[in-house]
Amino acid sequence: MSFDSLVSTYCNKHETGNYMHHHNDNKKLILSYFNALEGVADCDVGDVIAEYTADDYHWYGVYPFGEQSSAADVAEAFWTPLLTTWSRLQRRQDVFMAGTNEVDGSQWVTSMGHLQGLRDKPWLGIPATGKMTYLRYAEFHHVADGKIQRSSFFCDIIGVMHQAGINPLPMQTGATNIVPSPQTQDGIQLSQQDPAESTRTMTLLNQMIADLDTLNHSGDDRYPAAILERCWHSNMCWYGPAGIGSTYTIERYQEQHSYPFREGLKDKIYNGHICRYAEGSYACWFGWPNLTHTPKGGFLGLPGNELSVDMRVVDVYRRDGDKLAENWVIIDLPWWLKQQGIDILERCKHIAIPS
C-alpha cells in the first residue's frame, strides 16, 4: 500500500487535528528527500539538499563533520565524501516517525537505521575493504513551511572501523553486533499514530528521566535493579554504539554499561535536549550536548583526567505496554575522545594508511 493510501486509510478512521496532517506532510517531504539523495549524482548532491532545505538551514554533524550552515557546506562536509567513497549506497530504515517537539513545539521527523554500501575507497582514514559495510545512523529533521530548517546526523564511525578490522579502543563491555530493527517490526510509521499512545509513551519516558534524575542526586552508582524495573521491561534490549556494545536484560545492562558509565564519570551535568518527542509506541531525542562530565577512569577502559567534556547522544525508544522494551543509542564518541586529546580518526589515518 502506498504512503498516500496509508494516510487516507488512517484519516478515514480517526479524527485528526491540523498538527497530524502536518506530521504526514512532513513525512512525505523527508521520504522524498531521501529518495532524491539516494538517486543523486555526486556533483549534484548540494543542489538536492538546497531544494529541500531553508535558506538559513543548520546541520549538526558528529565529529569530524561539525556544524554546517548551508546546503553546500553539508554536501562538502559529509554527503559528497560519503557518496564518492561508498559505492551503491542504500538507506535501510528501522524506525521512521514524526512528532511535536516537547522542548519548543517545533515539528520533527526522525529516521534511524543503517546506510549500506560497498567500501571501495578509504573514508575518514579508514581503509577500503571492498566489502558490504553498514553505517549505523540516526537523523532528525525540523520541518516548517515545507522546508527542512534544521537537521542532526549521528552515525557510528567506530562501528565502521570495527567492520574494517580496526578497534581503536580497549575491549568493550557489551556485545559486538549489527544492531537489529525493532522486535515488533513496526518502526516504519508511515501513517499518523494514535495520539493517546504517543502520550502514554512520552509519559513513561518522562517518568524514566525523573527516576534517573533522582538516582543521580542520590550518588548511588551501583543501584538496585528495582529502580529500573519501574519503567523498563525485565528483558530490555539496549543497543549502544561500537566501543560500548549492546546488552540484554536489566541485570546485564547494569553490569555491562550502566555501572561502568556511572562509576567512570563524575560531576555529571544534564544539559537537556534540542529535540524530544513521541509517536505511537516510539520516542526519540538528541542533545547538543546532552551531558557534561569529567572522566575519572574506567569508562571505555580508559584512564581518568580532570577535563570537563561534553557528550552528544541520540536515544530512540520502543514502549511495550507500560514498559520500555528497546533503546537504540548513538553517542558521538570520536568527539568525546577528541576533547580529551585522543583523535582516533587521525591515528587511524596515519597508522592504517601511511603516507
N, C-alpha and C positions, 0 to 999 in steps of 0.2 A: 504494500500500500504506500502511495506517495506521501510526502510530508503534508501537502495541502489537504489530502483526503483524511489523514490522521487528525489534523487540526479541525477540519469541518466536522468529523465524527464526534470529537470531544466537545466542541462548542454546541452541537445539537443536543448533547446530553446534559450539559452543565451551564448554569448561568455564569457568565464571565464578566468581570469589570474591565475597564479600559487597560489597566495595567497588565492583565493577562494577554490581551491582544498585542500589547507592546512586546511582551516576552516572546510570543510566537513570531512576530515580525523580526525581532532581534535574532532569534534562532535562524530564521531563513537567511538573514543578512550574513551571519557568520558562516553558515554552511556554504553559501555562495562564494564567500571569500576563500574558504578552504579549497573549494573546487578550482577556483581561479589560480591559487598558489600552486596546486599540485600539477596543473597543466601548463605552467608558465615556462617560457624560455629564460635562461639565466639573465640575459640582458634586459628583460622586461619586468623583473620582479619589483623594482621600485615603482614602476607605473601601476602595477596591480595593487600594491599596498596603498598608493596615493588615491586610487579610485574609491577605496572603501573607507579611508580614514579622513578625519577632520584636518583642517589646515594647521592647527596647533596640537597635533597628535603627540602623545607622550608614551614612551615604551620603556618598561622596566625589564632589563635583561640580566640574568645571572652573570657572574664573572666568567669569562673576560669581556662579555658583550657590553655591559654597562647600560646606563640610562641614555635613551636617544630621543630626539625631539622633532623628527621629521621622517616621512616615509623613506626618503632617500638614505638617511642615516641608518634606519633599521635594516634596509636591504644591504647596505655596505657592511654593517657590523655583523649581521647574523645570516640572513637568508641567502645572499649570493655565495658566501664561502661554503655554506652547507650544501647548496644545490650543485656546486661545482666540484665537491669532493665526495659526496654520496651519490651513487647512481640509482636511478629509478625509485626515487623516494616516494613512499606511501604513508598516509596517515591512517592509523588503526586506533580508533577511539574506543575507550571503555566506558567513559562517562561523558554525557553531554547534557547540560542543564542551564537554566536561566532563572533569575530572580531579582528581587529588590534588595539592595544593599542595606543592612541594618545600620551601617555607620553613617551614611549620608543620604539615603533614599534614592541613589542612582540605580540604573538598570544594568545588569551584567549578564554575560554568557560565559560559561566555563566549559572547556574541553580538556579531557585527561586521557592519556593512553600512551602509545608509542609511535614514533616515526620509524619506519622500517626502510632500509636501503642496503645497497652494496657498498662497502667501504673500500673504494678503489683507489683513493688518494689519501695522503695524510690530512688529518683535520685537527687543528689546535695542537699540533705537535705529536698527536697520537698516530703511530704508523698505520698505513693501509693494511688491510687483511685480505681484501678481495672476497670477503665472505658477508653473508647476511648479518646485519647488526641492527640492534634496537636502541633508539634514543628515547628513553622514558621522559615524558613531558607533562606539564600542567599549564594551561594557557587561559588567562582571564581577559575578557574584553568588556569595557564600559561603552555602551551604545547610547547615543542621544541624537535626535534629529536625523535618524537614518544613517549615521556615520559612527565609526569607531573613534572614540575620544581618547581613551587610554587603554593600554594593554600591559599585561605582565607575561613573561615567558620564562618558566622554570624548567630546567632539564637536568638530568642526572649524568653529568660528564664522566664522573668516576665509574659509572656503570659501563660506559663505552670503553674506558681504559681496561676494565676487567675483561670485557669480551675480546680485547686485543692481547690478553695475557699479561697485562701490566697492573700491578697492585701498588699504589703509591702510599698506602697506609698500613699500619700493623693489622694483624688478623682481626676481622670484625666479629662482633659478638652474636649477630643474627645470621640467618641463612642467606646464602647467595642463590638467587633465582631470578628468572624473568617474572616480573610481578604480574599476577593474573587479573582478569576482569572480575567484576562482582559475581559472587556465588549465584545470585539470583538472575544474572544475565539481563537486567532491566535498567542498566545505567544510561542507555541512549534514550533520553526523554524528549522525543520529537514533539509530543503534544503537551499542553499545559497540564500539570498535575493538580490534584485536589488541594486547595489552599489549606484545608484543615489538617491534611497530612504534613504539609510544609510547616505549619505552626507547631505540630507535635515534634517534628524533627528539631526545629530551632529551639524549642523549649528544653528538650533533652540536652542539646548541645550547650546551651547556656547554663544548665544545671551542672554539667561536667566541668565547664570553665570555673564556676563558683567553687566546686569541690576542690579543684586544683589550686585555686587561689587560697582557700583555707589551708590546704596542705602546705603550700609554700610558706605561709606565715607561721605554720607550726614548727618548721625546721626539721621535720621527721623525714629523712631521705630514704629510710627503709620501712615504709609504711605497710600496714596490713592489706591483704587483698580485698577486704571488705569495703574499703574506701572506693576502689574501682568498681566493685560489683554493684554499686548503686546505679551506675549509668552504662556499664559495659557488660556485654554477653560474656559468659564464662569461657566460651570458645572464640573470643575475639581474634581477629586477624589484623596485625599491624605490619604494613608494608613500608619499611624505611628505605632511605637512599643507600646506594652502594657505599661502603665504608662503615655502615651500621648494620644493614641487612634487615631481613624480615623475621617476624616471630609470631607464635600462635599460642593462644590461651593466656589468661590473665597472669598466671604464675610465671610462665616463660617470658612474657613481655616485661614483667618486673625485673627478672634476673638478667635478661639479655639486652634490655635497653633502658628502662626507666631508672633502675638503681644506678647503673654507670653514668647516666646523664645527670641525675640529681646529685650524686656524690662527687662527680668530677668537675662541676661548675658551681661557682659561688657568686654572691652579690647579684642575683638574678633580678632583672627589671623587665616587666612586661610592657611593651610599647604599643600594644593594640594592633588593629588591622586596617588596611586600606579598604578591603572588601570582605564581607561576611554575610552569607545568605543561605537559605534552604529552598529546595524544590522537591516536593513529594518526600520520599524517604532518604533523600541525599542532602548533604550540606557541604559547604566549602568555605575556605578563607585563605587569604595571604596577607602578609605584613611586609613592611619595607623600612626598618626591620621589625620583626615580631618581638625579639628578645635582645637584651644586652646582658652580658655576664662576664665573669673572669674565670678562665680555666685554672683550676687548682691541681690538675693532674689526674690521669686515669681515663678521661673520656677519649674515645678512639684509640686508646693505648698510648696516648701522647703525654709528655711531661707537662707540668703546670708552668704558669708565668703570672705576672701581675698586670697584664694588659686587659683593659676593658674592650670587649669585642662584640660586634653585632651579629645576629643570626637571622637570616631571611628564610621563611618557611611557608610552604603550602601544605594544607591539610584538606583532604576530601573524605567524607564520612558516609557510610550507609547505615541507616537505622533498621532494625528488625524488631517489630513490636515496640516495646518500651525500653529497648537496649540498643547501644551502638555495637554493631557487629563487625564492621570492617573500616579500616582507616588507612588511606594511602598518603604517604608523606614524602615530600621532596624538600631537601634542605640545600641551600647554596653553600655546600661545604668547601668548594675551592675558594670562595670569598672569605669564609670564616677562617680558613687557614692562611690566606693571603694577608689578612690583618695582623697575623702573628709572625709574619716574615717567611712563611712557607708557601712558595709558588709552585704547586705540583705540576702545572702546565709547562712552565719554563724548564723545570727539571726534566720532565718527560721529553721535551723538545731537544734538549742538549744531550741527553743520555741515549734516547731511543733513536733519534735521527741526528747524529752528529754532523757538523758541517765538514 
